[in-house]
Amino acid sequence: MDEARRIEQDVRNKRKVRIPKKIFLVGFERLSESGREKLDELLSQYPNLKDFYWAKEALRKLYSARDKKEALRQLELVIMNLKASDDAKS
């Protein structure tokens, strides 16, 4: 996630504007209401980061899976969605 943020910052903004780092690293459930609004705003402003953020959150959920079978199902879903994302097509 952070690497994607840095690439977006360097390529798109030519380092003139810094995209905040911490908000993307904090788990969604730990964000305050204003944090969630800020996240939505940033993801709207930088749509290339949406798939990376979704994947990061989905991978975090693997740790709370009931068992290995459920974790594997979730991982396969993450992989399938990443393969289908716009970034994978480039």
PyMOL Python script that loads the backbone (N, CA, C, O; Angstrom):
from pymol import cmd

cmd.read_pdbstr("""\
ATOM      1  N   MET A   1       0.828  -1.183   0.000  1.00  0.00           N
ATOM      2  CA  MET A   1       0.000   0.000   0.000  1.00  0.00           C
ATOM      3  C   MET A   1       0.869   1.242   0.000  1.00  0.00           C
ATOM      4  O   MET A   1       0.636   2.172  -0.773  1.00  0.00           O
ATOM      5  N   ASP A   2       1.868   1.257   0.865  1.00  0.00           N
ATOM      6  CA  ASP A   2       2.700   2.455   0.967  1.00  0.00           C
ATOM      7  C   ASP A   2       3.509   2.682  -0.310  1.00  0.00           C
ATOM      8  O   ASP A   2       3.703   3.822  -0.730  1.00  0.00           O
ATOM      9  N   GLU A   3       3.972   1.613  -0.917  1.00  0.00           N
ATOM     10  CA  GLU A   3       4.721   1.750  -2.170  1.00  0.00           C
ATOM     11  C   GLU A   3       3.820   2.337  -3.259  1.00  0.00           C
ATOM     12  O   GLU A   3       4.258   3.199  -4.022  1.00  0.00           O
ATOM     13  N   ALA A   4       2.580   1.885  -3.338  1.00  0.00           N
ATOM     14  CA  ALA A   4       1.634   2.421  -4.319  1.00  0.00           C
ATOM     15  C   ALA A   4       1.377   3.902  -4.049  1.00  0.00           C
ATOM     16  O   ALA A   4       1.279   4.699  -4.982  1.00  0.00           O
ATOM     17  N   ARG A   5       1.270   4.264  -2.774  1.00  0.00           N
ATOM     18  CA  ARG A   5       1.061   5.672  -2.403  1.00  0.00           C
ATOM     19  C   ARG A   5       2.244   6.528  -2.854  1.00  0.00           C
ATOM     20  O   ARG A   5       2.067   7.615  -3.402  1.00  0.00           O
ATOM     21  N   ARG A   6       3.447   6.019  -2.614  1.00  0.00           N
ATOM     22  CA  ARG A   6       4.644   6.785  -3.013  1.00  0.00           C
ATOM     23  C   ARG A   6       4.747   6.936  -4.525  1.00  0.00           C
ATOM     24  O   ARG A   6       5.102   8.003  -5.025  1.00  0.00           O
ATOM     25  N   ILE A   7       4.436   5.870  -5.249  1.00  0.00           N
ATOM     26  CA  ILE A   7       4.486   5.942  -6.714  1.00  0.00           C
ATOM     27  C   ILE A   7       3.463   6.944  -7.219  1.00  0.00           C
ATOM     28  O   ILE A   7       3.769   7.767  -8.082  1.00  0.00           O
ATOM     29  N   GLU A   8       2.257   6.877  -6.689  1.00  0.00           N
ATOM     30  CA  GLU A   8       1.212   7.830  -7.086  1.00  0.00           C
ATOM     31  C   GLU A   8       1.650   9.258  -6.789  1.00  0.00           C
ATOM     32  O   GLU A   8       1.450  10.153  -7.609  1.00  0.00           O
ATOM     33  N   GLN A   9       2.231   9.469  -5.652  1.00  0.00           N
ATOM     34  CA  GLN A   9       2.711  10.788  -5.253  1.00  0.00           C
ATOM     35  C   GLN A   9       3.805  11.281  -6.191  1.00  0.00           C
ATOM     36  O   GLN A   9       3.783  12.435  -6.620  1.00  0.00           O
ATOM     37  N   ASP A  10       4.755  10.419  -6.509  1.00  0.00           N
ATOM     38  CA  ASP A  10       5.885  10.820  -7.351  1.00  0.00           C
ATOM     39  C   ASP A  10       5.474  11.036  -8.803  1.00  0.00           C
ATOM     40  O   ASP A  10       5.879  12.018  -9.426  1.00  0.00           O
ATOM     41  N   VAL A  11       4.675  10.128  -9.341  1.00  0.00           N
ATOM     42  CA  VAL A  11       4.313  10.202 -10.751  1.00  0.00           C
ATOM     43  C   VAL A  11       3.250  11.258 -11.014  1.00  0.00           C
ATOM     44  O   VAL A  11       3.385  12.090 -11.911  1.00  0.00           O
ATOM     45  N   ARG A  12       2.212  11.209 -10.231  1.00  0.00           N
ATOM     46  CA  ARG A  12       1.081  12.092 -10.491  1.00  0.00           C
ATOM     47  C   ARG A  12       1.323  13.529 -10.040  1.00  0.00           C
ATOM     48  O   ARG A  12       0.928  14.474 -10.723  1.00  0.00           O
ATOM     49  N   ASN A  13       1.958  13.686  -8.918  1.00  0.00           N
ATOM     50  CA  ASN A  13       2.103  15.027  -8.347  1.00  0.00           C
ATOM     51  C   ASN A  13       3.498  15.614  -8.481  1.00  0.00           C
ATOM     52  O   ASN A  13       3.740  16.752  -8.079  1.00  0.00           O
ATOM     53  N   LYS A  14       4.395  14.854  -9.032  1.00  0.00           N
ATOM     54  CA  LYS A  14       5.781  15.317  -9.202  1.00  0.00           C
ATOM     55  C   LYS A  14       6.345  15.861  -7.894  1.00  0.00           C
ATOM     56  O   LYS A  14       7.113  16.823  -7.885  1.00  0.00           O
ATOM     57  N   ARG A  15       5.944  15.219  -6.772  1.00  0.00           N
ATOM     58  CA  ARG A  15       6.404  15.563  -5.429  1.00  0.00           C
ATOM     59  C   ARG A  15       5.988  16.950  -4.952  1.00  0.00           C
ATOM     60  O   ARG A  15       6.515  17.446  -3.956  1.00  0.00           O
ATOM     61  N   LYS A  16       5.047  17.577  -5.652  1.00  0.00           N
ATOM     62  CA  LYS A  16       4.578  18.896  -5.231  1.00  0.00           C
ATOM     63  C   LYS A  16       3.579  18.787  -4.083  1.00  0.00           C
ATOM     64  O   LYS A  16       3.505  19.664  -3.222  1.00  0.00           O
ATOM     65  N   VAL A  17       2.816  17.699  -4.083  1.00  0.00           N
ATOM     66  CA  VAL A  17       1.819  17.471  -3.038  1.00  0.00           C
ATOM     67  C   VAL A  17       2.111  16.126  -2.396  1.00  0.00           C
ATOM     68  O   VAL A  17       2.358  15.140  -3.091  1.00  0.00           O
ATOM     69  N   ARG A  18       2.082  16.085  -1.062  1.00  0.00           N
ATOM     70  CA  ARG A  18       2.332  14.835  -0.358  1.00  0.00           C
ATOM     71  C   ARG A  18       1.005  14.162  -0.022  1.00  0.00           C
ATOM     72  O   ARG A  18       0.093  14.786   0.521  1.00  0.00           O
ATOM     73  N   ILE A  19       0.917  12.890  -0.355  1.00  0.00           N
ATOM     74  CA  ILE A  19      -0.256  12.103   0.002  1.00  0.00           C
ATOM     75  C   ILE A  19       0.017  11.534   1.387  1.00  0.00           C
ATOM     76  O   ILE A  19       1.047  10.892   1.593  1.00  0.00           O
ATOM     77  N   PRO A  20      -0.882  11.753   2.337  1.00  0.00           N
ATOM     78  CA  PRO A  20      -0.646  11.257   3.698  1.00  0.00           C
ATOM     79  C   PRO A  20      -0.416   9.749   3.721  1.00  0.00           C
ATOM     80  O   PRO A  20      -1.042   9.005   2.967  1.00  0.00           O
ATOM     81  N   LYS A  21       0.475   9.314   4.579  1.00  0.00           N
ATOM     82  CA  LYS A  21       0.843   7.904   4.671  1.00  0.00           C
ATOM     83  C   LYS A  21       0.020   7.152   5.717  1.00  0.00           C
ATOM     84  O   LYS A  21      -0.522   6.082   5.440  1.00  0.00           O
ATOM     85  N   LYS A  22      -0.064   7.714   6.903  1.00  0.00           N
ATOM     86  CA  LYS A  22      -0.625   7.002   8.048  1.00  0.00           C
ATOM     87  C   LYS A  22      -2.061   6.542   7.838  1.00  0.00           C
ATOM     88  O   LYS A  22      -2.421   5.441   8.256  1.00  0.00           O
ATOM     89  N   ILE A  23      -2.873   7.350   7.211  1.00  0.00           N
ATOM     90  CA  ILE A  23      -4.286   7.017   7.059  1.00  0.00           C
ATOM     91  C   ILE A  23      -4.472   5.714   6.276  1.00  0.00           C
ATOM     92  O   ILE A  23      -5.444   4.993   6.500  1.00  0.00           O
ATOM     93  N   PHE A  24      -3.561   5.414   5.373  1.00  0.00           N
ATOM     94  CA  PHE A  24      -3.659   4.188   4.586  1.00  0.00           C
ATOM     95  C   PHE A  24      -3.140   2.970   5.349  1.00  0.00           C
ATOM     96  O   PHE A  24      -3.470   1.835   5.006  1.00  0.00           O
ATOM     97  N   LEU A  25      -2.349   3.196   6.357  1.00  0.00           N
ATOM     98  CA  LEU A  25      -1.762   2.094   7.108  1.00  0.00           C
ATOM     99  C   LEU A  25      -2.613   1.661   8.301  1.00  0.00           C
ATOM    100  O   LEU A  25      -2.481   0.538   8.788  1.00  0.00           O
ATOM    101  N   VAL A  26      -3.481   2.549   8.766  1.00  0.00           N
ATOM    102  CA  VAL A  26      -4.353   2.238   9.898  1.00  0.00           C
ATOM    103  C   VAL A  26      -5.504   1.360   9.415  1.00  0.00           C
ATOM    104  O   VAL A  26      -6.052   1.587   8.336  1.00  0.00           O
ATOM    105  N   GLY A  27      -5.865   0.367  10.208  1.00  0.00           N
ATOM    106  CA  GLY A  27      -7.002  -0.481   9.868  1.00  0.00           C
ATOM    107  C   GLY A  27      -8.273   0.337   9.782  1.00  0.00           C
ATOM    108  O   GLY A  27      -8.491   1.250  10.578  1.00  0.00           O
ATOM    109  N   PHE A  28      -9.113   0.006   8.811  1.00  0.00           N
ATOM    110  CA  PHE A  28     -10.337   0.776   8.574  1.00  0.00           C
ATOM    111  C   PHE A  28     -11.181   0.890   9.835  1.00  0.00           C
ATOM    112  O   PHE A  28     -11.728   1.955  10.122  1.00  0.00           O
ATOM    113  N   GLU A  29     -11.291  -0.201  10.594  1.00  0.00           N
ATOM    114  CA  GLU A  29     -12.138  -0.195  11.798  1.00  0.00           C
ATOM    115  C   GLU A  29     -11.603   0.714  12.888  1.00  0.00           C
ATOM    116  O   GLU A  29     -12.339   1.069  13.809  1.00  0.00           O
ATOM    117  N   ARG A  30     -10.345   1.095  12.802  1.00  0.00           N
ATOM    118  CA  ARG A  30      -9.743   1.974  13.809  1.00  0.00           C
ATOM    119  C   ARG A  30      -9.814   3.446  13.432  1.00  0.00           C
ATOM    120  O   ARG A  30      -9.439   4.304  14.231  1.00  0.00           O
ATOM    121  N   LEU A  31     -10.290   3.754  12.230  1.00  0.00           N
ATOM    122  CA  LEU A  31     -10.402   5.149  11.796  1.00  0.00           C
ATOM    123  C   LEU A  31     -11.626   5.797  12.433  1.00  0.00           C
ATOM    124  O   LEU A  31     -12.676   5.168  12.567  1.00  0.00           O
ATOM    125  N   SER A  32     -11.481   7.045  12.820  1.00  0.00           N
ATOM    126  CA  SER A  32     -12.619   7.821  13.323  1.00  0.00           C
ATOM    127  C   SER A  32     -13.511   8.178  12.138  1.00  0.00           C
ATOM    128  O   SER A  32     -13.153   7.930  10.986  1.00  0.00           O
ATOM    129  N   GLU A  33     -14.654   8.751  12.423  1.00  0.00           N
ATOM    130  CA  GLU A  33     -15.557   9.179  11.354  1.00  0.00           C
ATOM    131  C   GLU A  33     -14.867  10.177  10.431  1.00  0.00           C
ATOM    132  O   GLU A  33     -14.993  10.087   9.210  1.00  0.00           O
ATOM    133  N   SER A  34     -14.138  11.128  11.013  1.00  0.00           N
ATOM    134  CA  SER A  34     -13.429  12.115  10.179  1.00  0.00           C
ATOM    135  C   SER A  34     -12.302  11.433   9.403  1.00  0.00           C
ATOM    136  O   SER A  34     -12.004  11.826   8.275  1.00  0.00           O
ATOM    137  N   GLY A  35     -11.677  10.418   9.993  1.00  0.00           N
ATOM    138  CA  GLY A  35     -10.640   9.664   9.296  1.00  0.00           C
ATOM    139  C   GLY A  35     -11.203   8.918   8.104  1.00  0.00           C
ATOM    140  O   GLY A  35     -10.573   8.853   7.049  1.00  0.00           O
ATOM    141  N   ARG A  36     -12.399   8.351   8.273  1.00  0.00           N
ATOM    142  CA  ARG A  36     -13.049   7.637   7.166  1.00  0.00           C
ATOM    143  C   ARG A  36     -13.442   8.600   6.047  1.00  0.00           C
ATOM    144  O   ARG A  36     -13.336   8.272   4.865  1.00  0.00           O
ATOM    145  N   GLU A  37     -13.891   9.775   6.430  1.00  0.00           N
ATOM    146  CA  GLU A  37     -14.215  10.790   5.423  1.00  0.00           C
ATOM    147  C   GLU A  37     -12.968  11.208   4.661  1.00  0.00           C
ATOM    148  O   GLU A  37     -13.000  11.352   3.438  1.00  0.00           O
ATOM    149  N   LYS A  38     -11.866  11.404   5.384  1.00  0.00           N
ATOM    150  CA  LYS A  38     -10.599  11.780   4.750  1.00  0.00           C
ATOM    151  C   LYS A  38     -10.121  10.669   3.815  1.00  0.00           C
ATOM    152  O   LYS A  38      -9.639  10.940   2.715  1.00  0.00           O
ATOM    153  N   LEU A  39     -10.257   9.418   4.260  1.00  0.00           N
ATOM    154  CA  LEU A  39      -9.875   8.280   3.429  1.00  0.00           C
ATOM    155  C   LEU A  39     -10.703   8.253   2.150  1.00  0.00           C
ATOM    156  O   LEU A  39     -10.151   8.087   1.062  1.00  0.00           O
ATOM    157  N   ASP A  40     -12.022   8.413   2.266  1.00  0.00           N
ATOM    158  CA  ASP A  40     -12.893   8.438   1.091  1.00  0.00           C
ATOM    159  C   ASP A  40     -12.482   9.547   0.126  1.00  0.00           C
ATOM    160  O   ASP A  40     -12.456   9.353  -1.089  1.00  0.00           O
ATOM    161  N   GLU A  41     -12.162  10.703   0.684  1.00  0.00           N
ATOM    162  CA  GLU A  41     -11.733  11.837  -0.127  1.00  0.00           C
ATOM    163  C   GLU A  41     -10.437  11.518  -0.877  1.00  0.00           C
ATOM    164  O   GLU A  41     -10.311  11.800  -2.068  1.00  0.00           O
ATOM    165  N   LEU A  42      -9.483  10.930  -0.166  1.00  0.00           N
ATOM    166  CA  LEU A  42      -8.201  10.588  -0.797  1.00  0.00           C
ATOM    167  C   LEU A  42      -8.365   9.512  -1.866  1.00  0.00           C
ATOM    168  O   LEU A  42      -7.752   9.594  -2.930  1.00  0.00           O
ATOM    169  N   LEU A  43      -9.192   8.501  -1.585  1.00  0.00           N
ATOM    170  CA  LEU A  43      -9.401   7.443  -2.570  1.00  0.00           C
ATOM    171  C   LEU A  43     -10.155   7.964  -3.792  1.00  0.00           C
ATOM    172  O   LEU A  43      -9.963   7.452  -4.895  1.00  0.00           O
ATOM    173  N   SER A  44     -11.000   8.963  -3.613  1.00  0.00           N
ATOM    174  CA  SER A  44     -11.667   9.597  -4.756  1.00  0.00           C
ATOM    175  C   SER A  44     -10.674  10.424  -5.568  1.00  0.00           C
ATOM    176  O   SER A  44     -10.720  10.454  -6.798  1.00  0.00           O
ATOM    177  N   GLN A  45      -9.789  11.086  -4.856  1.00  0.00           N
ATOM    178  CA  GLN A  45      -8.789  11.935  -5.501  1.00  0.00           C
ATOM    179  C   GLN A  45      -7.702  11.104  -6.196  1.00  0.00           C
ATOM    180  O   GLN A  45      -7.163  11.508  -7.226  1.00  0.00           O
ATOM    181  N   TYR A  46      -7.392   9.941  -5.618  1.00  0.00           N
ATOM    182  CA  TYR A  46      -6.341   9.065  -6.160  1.00  0.00           C
ATOM    183  C   TYR A  46      -6.916   7.668  -6.378  1.00  0.00           C
ATOM    184  O   TYR A  46      -6.624   6.752  -5.610  1.00  0.00           O
ATOM    185  N   PRO A  47      -7.732   7.498  -7.424  1.00  0.00           N
ATOM    186  CA  PRO A  47      -8.421   6.222  -7.639  1.00  0.00           C
ATOM    187  C   PRO A  47      -7.482   5.030  -7.861  1.00  0.00           C
ATOM    188  O   PRO A  47      -7.887   3.885  -7.664  1.00  0.00           O
ATOM    189  N   ASN A  48      -6.248   5.284  -8.264  1.00  0.00           N
ATOM    190  CA  ASN A  48      -5.299   4.182  -8.449  1.00  0.00           C
ATOM    191  C   ASN A  48      -4.983   3.470  -7.135  1.00  0.00           C
ATOM    192  O   ASN A  48      -4.489   2.343  -7.146  1.00  0.00           O
ATOM    193  N   LEU A  49      -5.262   4.114  -6.016  1.00  0.00           N
ATOM    194  CA  LEU A  49      -4.957   3.529  -4.713  1.00  0.00           C
ATOM    195  C   LEU A  49      -6.089   2.661  -4.169  1.00  0.00           C
ATOM    196  O   LEU A  49      -5.884   1.929  -3.200  1.00  0.00           O
ATOM    197  N   LYS A  50      -7.274   2.726  -4.768  1.00  0.00           N
ATOM    198  CA  LYS A  50      -8.431   1.995  -4.249  1.00  0.00           C
ATOM    199  C   LYS A  50      -8.184   0.488  -4.171  1.00  0.00           C
ATOM    200  O   LYS A  50      -8.423  -0.119  -3.128  1.00  0.00           O
ATOM    201  N   ASP A  51      -7.712  -0.119  -5.253  1.00  0.00           N
ATOM    202  CA  ASP A  51      -7.497  -1.567  -5.264  1.00  0.00           C
ATOM    203  C   ASP A  51      -6.436  -1.974  -4.249  1.00  0.00           C
ATOM    204  O   ASP A  51      -6.559  -3.013  -3.601  1.00  0.00           O
ATOM    205  N   PHE A  52      -5.408  -1.168  -4.112  1.00  0.00           N
ATOM    206  CA  PHE A  52      -4.357  -1.488  -3.142  1.00  0.00           C
ATOM    207  C   PHE A  52      -4.896  -1.421  -1.720  1.00  0.00           C
ATOM    208  O   PHE A  52      -4.580  -2.268  -0.884  1.00  0.00           O
ATOM    209  N   TYR A  53      -5.720  -0.398  -1.452  1.00  0.00           N
ATOM    210  CA  TYR A  53      -6.289  -0.273  -0.114  1.00  0.00           C
ATOM    211  C   TYR A  53      -7.227  -1.438   0.176  1.00  0.00           C
ATOM    212  O   TYR A  53      -7.184  -2.019   1.260  1.00  0.00           O
ATOM    213  N   TRP A  54      -8.076  -1.779  -0.794  1.00  0.00           N
ATOM    214  CA  TRP A  54      -8.992  -2.898  -0.612  1.00  0.00           C
ATOM    215  C   TRP A  54      -8.213  -4.186  -0.332  1.00  0.00           C
ATOM    216  O   TRP A  54      -8.575  -4.949   0.564  1.00  0.00           O
ATOM    217  N   ALA A  55      -7.152  -4.424  -1.095  1.00  0.00           N
ATOM    218  CA  ALA A  55      -6.342  -5.639  -0.914  1.00  0.00           C
ATOM    219  C   ALA A  55      -5.690  -5.652   0.465  1.00  0.00           C
ATOM    220  O   ALA A  55      -5.644  -6.693   1.119  1.00  0.00           O
ATOM    221  N   LYS A  56      -5.193  -4.520   0.903  1.00  0.00           N
ATOM    222  CA  LYS A  56      -4.558  -4.449   2.221  1.00  0.00           C
ATOM    223  C   LYS A  56      -5.554  -4.795   3.315  1.00  0.00           C
ATOM    224  O   LYS A  56      -5.233  -5.555   4.228  1.00  0.00           O
ATOM    225  N   GLU A  57      -6.747  -4.250   3.232  1.00  0.00           N
ATOM    226  CA  GLU A  57      -7.773  -4.539   4.229  1.00  0.00           C
ATOM    227  C   GLU A  57      -8.224  -5.996   4.153  1.00  0.00           C
ATOM    228  O   GLU A  57      -8.457  -6.622   5.187  1.00  0.00           O
ATOM    229  N   ALA A  58      -8.350  -6.540   2.955  1.00  0.00           N
ATOM    230  CA  ALA A  58      -8.765  -7.934   2.804  1.00  0.00           C
ATOM    231  C   ALA A  58      -7.704  -8.880   3.372  1.00  0.00           C
ATOM    232  O   ALA A  58      -8.037  -9.883   4.003  1.00  0.00           O
ATOM    233  N   LEU A  59      -6.448  -8.564   3.150  1.00  0.00           N
ATOM    234  CA  LEU A  59      -5.374  -9.397   3.710  1.00  0.00           C
ATOM    235  C   LEU A  59      -5.357  -9.330   5.233  1.00  0.00           C
ATOM    236  O   LEU A  59      -5.051 -10.323   5.892  1.00  0.00           O
ATOM    237  N   ARG A  60      -5.677  -8.189   5.790  1.00  0.00           N
ATOM    238  CA  ARG A  60      -5.752  -8.064   7.245  1.00  0.00           C
ATOM    239  C   ARG A  60      -6.833  -8.986   7.810  1.00  0.00           C
ATOM    240  O   ARG A  60      -6.672  -9.549   8.893  1.00  0.00           O
ATOM    241  N   LYS A  61      -7.938  -9.136   7.069  1.00  0.00           N
ATOM    242  CA  LYS A  61      -9.039  -9.986   7.521  1.00  0.00           C
ATOM    243  C   LYS A  61      -8.643 -11.460   7.584  1.00  0.00           C
ATOM    244  O   LYS A  61      -9.266 -12.242   8.304  1.00  0.00           O
ATOM    245  N   LEU A  62      -7.617 -11.837   6.839  1.00  0.00           N
ATOM    246  CA  LEU A  62      -7.165 -13.232   6.876  1.00  0.00           C
ATOM    247  C   LEU A  62      -6.799 -13.650   8.297  1.00  0.00           C
ATOM    248  O   LEU A  62      -6.991 -14.804   8.681  1.00  0.00           O
ATOM    249  N   TYR A  63      -6.285 -12.729   9.053  1.00  0.00           N
ATOM    250  CA  TYR A  63      -5.846 -13.040  10.414  1.00  0.00           C
ATOM    251  C   TYR A  63      -7.009 -13.343  11.357  1.00  0.00           C
ATOM    252  O   TYR A  63      -6.813 -13.947  12.412  1.00  0.00           O
ATOM    253  N   SER A  64      -8.202 -12.932  10.987  1.00  0.00           N
ATOM    254  CA  SER A  64      -9.351 -13.212  11.841  1.00  0.00           C
ATOM    255  C   SER A  64     -10.221 -14.338  11.293  1.00  0.00           C
ATOM    256  O   SER A  64     -11.328 -14.564  11.783  1.00  0.00           O
ATOM    257  N   ALA A  65      -9.731 -15.037  10.289  1.00  0.00           N
ATOM    258  CA  ALA A  65     -10.487 -16.161   9.728  1.00  0.00           C
ATOM    259  C   ALA A  65     -10.668 -17.247  10.783  1.00  0.00           C
ATOM    260  O   ALA A  65      -9.802 -17.466  11.630  1.00  0.00           O
ATOM    261  N   ARG A  66     -11.814 -17.919  10.709  1.00  0.00           N
ATOM    262  CA  ARG A  66     -12.119 -18.974  11.675  1.00  0.00           C
ATOM    263  C   ARG A  66     -11.150 -20.141  11.602  1.00  0.00           C
ATOM    264  O   ARG A  66     -10.787 -20.728  12.622  1.00  0.00           O
ATOM    265  N   ASP A  67     -10.735 -20.471  10.384  1.00  0.00           N
ATOM    266  CA  ASP A  67      -9.845 -21.614  10.206  1.00  0.00           C
ATOM    267  C   ASP A  67      -9.054 -21.450   8.905  1.00  0.00           C
ATOM    268  O   ASP A  67      -9.223 -20.476   8.172  1.00  0.00           O
ATOM    269  N   LYS A  68      -8.202 -22.415   8.648  1.00  0.00           N
ATOM    270  CA  LYS A  68      -7.329 -22.362   7.474  1.00  0.00           C
ATOM    271  C   LYS A  68      -8.139 -22.362   6.173  1.00  0.00           C
ATOM    272  O   LYS A  68      -7.776 -21.680   5.214  1.00  0.00           O
ATOM    273  N   LYS A  69      -9.221 -23.116   6.143  1.00  0.00           N
ATOM    274  CA  LYS A  69     -10.063 -23.198   4.940  1.00  0.00           C
ATOM    275  C   LYS A  69     -10.672 -21.837   4.614  1.00  0.00           C
ATOM    276  O   LYS A  69     -10.672 -21.413   3.459  1.00  0.00           O
ATOM    277  N   GLU A  70     -11.191 -21.156   5.635  1.00  0.00           N
ATOM    278  CA  GLU A  70     -11.770 -19.828   5.446  1.00  0.00           C
ATOM    279  C   GLU A  70     -10.703 -18.822   5.015  1.00  0.00           C
ATOM    280  O   GLU A  70     -10.951 -17.990   4.142  1.00  0.00           O
ATOM    281  N   ALA A  71      -9.532 -18.893   5.614  1.00  0.00           N
ATOM    282  CA  ALA A  71      -8.432 -17.993   5.246  1.00  0.00           C
ATOM    283  C   ALA A  71      -8.035 -18.222   3.784  1.00  0.00           C
ATOM    284  O   ALA A  71      -7.798 -17.263   3.049  1.00  0.00           O
ATOM    285  N   LEU A  72      -7.963 -19.474   3.366  1.00  0.00           N
ATOM    286  CA  LEU A  72      -7.605 -19.785   1.986  1.00  0.00           C
ATOM    287  C   LEU A  72      -8.659 -19.245   1.022  1.00  0.00           C
ATOM    288  O   LEU A  72      -8.319 -18.722  -0.039  1.00  0.00           O
ATOM    289  N   ARG A  73      -9.933 -19.369   1.383  1.00  0.00           N
ATOM    290  CA  ARG A  73     -11.009 -18.843   0.540  1.00  0.00           C
ATOM    291  C   ARG A  73     -10.882 -17.327   0.397  1.00  0.00           C
ATOM    292  O   ARG A  73     -11.035 -16.784  -0.697  1.00  0.00           O
ATOM    293  N   GLN A  74     -10.603 -16.658   1.501  1.00  0.00           N
ATOM    294  CA  GLN A  74     -10.438 -15.206   1.468  1.00  0.00           C
ATOM    295  C   GLN A  74      -9.215 -14.806   0.636  1.00  0.00           C
ATOM    296  O   GLN A  74      -9.269 -13.836  -0.121  1.00  0.00           O
ATOM    297  N   LEU A  75      -8.120 -15.548   0.775  1.00  0.00           N
ATOM    298  CA  LEU A  75      -6.913 -15.254   0.005  1.00  0.00           C
ATOM    299  C   LEU A  75      -7.167 -15.430  -1.490  1.00  0.00           C
ATOM    300  O   LEU A  75      -6.723 -14.615  -2.298  1.00  0.00           O
ATOM    301  N   GLU A  76      -7.870 -16.478  -1.850  1.00  0.00           N
ATOM    302  CA  GLU A  76      -8.194 -16.700  -3.269  1.00  0.00           C
ATOM    303  C   GLU A  76      -9.049 -15.564  -3.817  1.00  0.00           C
ATOM    304  O   GLU A  76      -8.883 -15.164  -4.969  1.00  0.00           O
ATOM    305  N   LEU A  77      -9.954 -15.047  -3.006  1.00  0.00           N
ATOM    306  CA  LEU A  77     -10.785 -13.916  -3.412  1.00  0.00           C
ATOM    307  C   LEU A  77      -9.929 -12.667  -3.637  1.00  0.00           C
ATOM    308  O   LEU A  77     -10.130 -11.940  -4.610  1.00  0.00           O
ATOM    309  N   VAL A  78      -8.985 -12.424  -2.745  1.00  0.00           N
ATOM    310  CA  VAL A  78      -8.077 -11.279  -2.894  1.00  0.00           C
ATOM    311  C   VAL A  78      -7.286 -11.408  -4.193  1.00  0.00           C
ATOM    312  O   VAL A  78      -7.194 -10.453  -4.965  1.00  0.00           O
ATOM    313  N   ILE A  79      -6.720 -12.577  -4.432  1.00  0.00           N
ATOM    314  CA  ILE A  79      -5.914 -12.799  -5.639  1.00  0.00           C
ATOM    315  C   ILE A  79      -6.763 -12.605  -6.888  1.00  0.00           C
ATOM    316  O   ILE A  79      -6.328 -11.954  -7.837  1.00  0.00           O
ATOM    317  N   MET A  80      -7.967 -13.163  -6.897  1.00  0.00           N
ATOM    318  CA  MET A  80      -8.854 -13.037  -8.053  1.00  0.00           C
ATOM    319  C   MET A  80      -9.182 -11.568  -8.331  1.00  0.00           C
ATOM    320  O   MET A  80      -9.155 -11.128  -9.481  1.00  0.00           O
ATOM    321  N   ASN A  81      -9.490 -10.817  -7.281  1.00  0.00           N
ATOM    322  CA  ASN A  81      -9.820  -9.402  -7.466  1.00  0.00           C
ATOM    323  C   ASN A  81      -8.621  -8.579  -7.913  1.00  0.00           C
ATOM    324  O   ASN A  81      -8.766  -7.655  -8.713  1.00  0.00           O
ATOM    325  N   LEU A  82      -7.448  -8.904  -7.406  1.00  0.00           N
ATOM    326  CA  LEU A  82      -6.252  -8.171  -7.843  1.00  0.00           C
ATOM    327  C   LEU A  82      -5.939  -8.453  -9.307  1.00  0.00           C
ATOM    328  O   LEU A  82      -5.539  -7.552 -10.043  1.00  0.00           O
ATOM    329  N   LYS A  83      -6.119  -9.686  -9.724  1.00  0.00           N
ATOM    330  CA  LYS A  83      -5.895 -10.026 -11.138  1.00  0.00           C
ATOM    331  C   LYS A  83      -6.869  -9.289 -12.044  1.00  0.00           C
ATOM    332  O   LYS A  83      -6.529  -8.946 -13.176  1.00  0.00           O
ATOM    333  N   ALA A  84      -8.072  -9.045 -11.553  1.00  0.00           N
ATOM    334  CA  ALA A  84      -9.100  -8.368 -12.337  1.00  0.00           C
ATOM    335  C   ALA A  84      -8.991  -6.853 -12.283  1.00  0.00           C
ATOM    336  O   ALA A  84      -9.653  -6.156 -13.052  1.00  0.00           O
ATOM    337  N   SER A  85      -8.158  -6.332 -11.377  1.00  0.00           N
ATOM    338  CA  SER A  85      -8.084  -4.870 -11.212  1.00  0.00           C
ATOM    339  C   SER A  85      -7.438  -4.209 -12.420  1.00  0.00           C
ATOM    340  O   SER A  85      -6.752  -4.854 -13.212  1.00  0.00           O
ATOM    341  N   ASP A  86      -7.672  -2.920 -12.541  1.00  0.00           N
ATOM    342  CA  ASP A  86      -7.118  -2.145 -13.651  1.00  0.00           C
ATOM    343  C   ASP A  86      -5.593  -2.181 -13.656  1.00  0.00           C
ATOM    344  O   ASP A  86      -4.980  -2.217 -14.724  1.00  0.00           O
ATOM    345  N   ASP A  87      -4.973  -2.171 -12.477  1.00  0.00           N
ATOM    346  CA  ASP A  87      -3.521  -2.133 -12.399  1.00  0.00           C
ATOM    347  C   ASP A  87      -2.897  -3.397 -12.983  1.00  0.00           C
ATOM    348  O   ASP A  87      -1.822  -3.331 -13.579  1.00  0.00           O
ATOM    349  N   ALA A  88      -3.543  -4.531 -12.823  1.00  0.00           N
ATOM    350  CA  ALA A  88      -3.009  -5.793 -13.334  1.00  0.00           C
ATOM    351  C   ALA A  88      -3.080  -5.855 -14.851  1.00  0.00           C
ATOM    352  O   ALA A  88      -2.323  -6.599 -15.474  1.00  0.00           O
ATOM    353  N   LYS A  89      -3.977  -5.087 -15.453  1.00  0.00           N
ATOM    354  CA  LYS A  89      -4.171  -5.101 -16.900  1.00  0.00           C
ATOM    355  C   LYS A  89      -3.137  -4.264 -17.625  1.00  0.00           C
ATOM    356  O   LYS A  89      -2.981  -4.402 -18.838  1.00  0.00           O
ATOM    357  N   SER A  90      -2.436  -3.408 -16.923  1.00  0.00           N
ATOM    358  CA  SER A  90      -1.477  -2.515 -17.566  1.00  0.00           C
ATOM    359  C   SER A  90      -0.222  -3.249 -17.971  1.00  0.00           C
ATOM    360  O   SER A  90       0.694  -2.646 -18.528  1.00  0.00           O
TER     361      SER A  90
END
""", "prot")
cmd.dss("prot")
cmd.show_as("cartoon", "prot")
cmd.util.cbc("prot")
cmd.orient("prot")
